[in-house]
């Protein structure tokens, strides 16, 4: 931009001032020379001199040049008339000269205007171009010309750009080096991607195309591809990240299109034993064990991951070596490379399944052992119990005194207890094997409690109260819950001394939607450290410890806990040593689904 | 005439005990220690009731029962499974025989009496 000064309230460039000064001086000189030569009548009038200011003026200032030519013509005409009048030949010739001035001005104005118009057009194209354009010198790389697009793109003003070299625009020396290489290799380059540094220091991706417009001048067009490039980079990064995730995933990942494998990750190749190349394009169905195919096919062809949640199926996969491995397959519908595909995530469950089977086998084996042991332990009890019964039933025949009888009764009690422990052990073993189904029915709470109390004869053992509403019913397996309540009552009696105070109460928790049956005693209580242990079978002492564990009745609490868990409930205990314990049975109002209960 | 009760049991001490108990209950015990002998006896001269152990050789109590029920005349003969093995109920449920009862060892004198009386009453 030229420097300007303020003249009469207008911005005027220095060049304009000089030009106007020259033109006016020249014009005045011409008039002066003409006046002198006419006055001295030298006979030579240098009318051609007027052409200098007229052409010069009209070239730069079309309109003003025309006025100037008019002014010059008028001045010349007036002067000539004054000296040549009334010579008609001279009058005609001077008039013709004056008209010629104007004609020359008109011709010059016409062509100048034409040139200006076309230049303005190019200038406007150049300026309004959405492409940045820089002209630089090939030898010094000095920037000669820039358009507004470049200025906007890089954040510099035109002047700042003019003071820089083209090479200083690159963001790194490395980019610069590549640019020199390319510039040296070929005259005209298109779509050279590089990075410029903006005025604020930020790097910007651009693509350059350049060509030599003159011997030393190179014109470069610059397109801002930063956002596209960044998006590309982000996409690449995300693809790389995705690849990294899938390649390192311990989960087998397979992408199917029309059942054919399009992609498989290393975890899947390892699982299947095939190489990625062997898997590519393979029909996934051929990898599925024949028995599982129908189900698998039905699944992928009809339902296959229609919902948002992945669908899960377990199926057997045939490996390359012909073996079978078990996998849990998660199916998800996805868009892969622009069209719908099926994503399968596979978790190797072979070992888990084997472990499950082994545990199941172990449990069954243990159950078998316990059953046999129970049989062997019970059989010899039969004669003991039988003979004891015989002796006490018929004391006279066998000469049993009252004293002996008391001893025999104690023996019989021990046999009962032994027998009970064997039964409980068996029950627990059956529960562990998960073999007992529940049979639910509507049971009146009050009737249930009364029956248990009267059957067990608990009312005679102390002050026993039952607090339960008359009409409440529970949906439970009556026999199982009876056993639970009975063992609680039995404990309450066994772990308290007369005068016993036992309170059996029922409440319904609206918040939890659960029945609560509490059995409260005034017995010895349970210490905190014992609380966790009383539900464990046999209260096994820790290894190396000789300490006797709390002497709760064998296995009854373990069984009670399992029964309640099967119902979807739990047992809680509140206890204060030497003041008593409260066992509360919590049972859900709505029984859990059969499957859930079965897993407990 | 005193009702005869056939006890099929391979455990000697129990057999001795049953002899005493059954007599005391006022029945006539017939004691046999294996299935084939007992089967032969039952076919020849059906008793009023059979007390049947399960774990026996050469044939188990279940096999004995199957062969017994194969005889049309013995289909309603009351049988009480008298066993110490735990899984008796499951098996019984699958057989679904109305003239089949169960007593778990060890059984008390009172339980034995009740069990026998109920079984005999059912048949009448």
Interface residues (C-beta under 8 A of the other chain):
Chain A: X371 X374 X375 X376 X377 X378 X379 X380 X381 X382 X383 X384 X385 X386 X387 X389 X390 X393 X394 X415 X419 X426 X430
Chain B: X11 X13 X14 X16 X17 X18 X20 X21 X24 X55 X83 X84 X85 X86 X87 X104 X105 X106 X107 X108 X109 X110
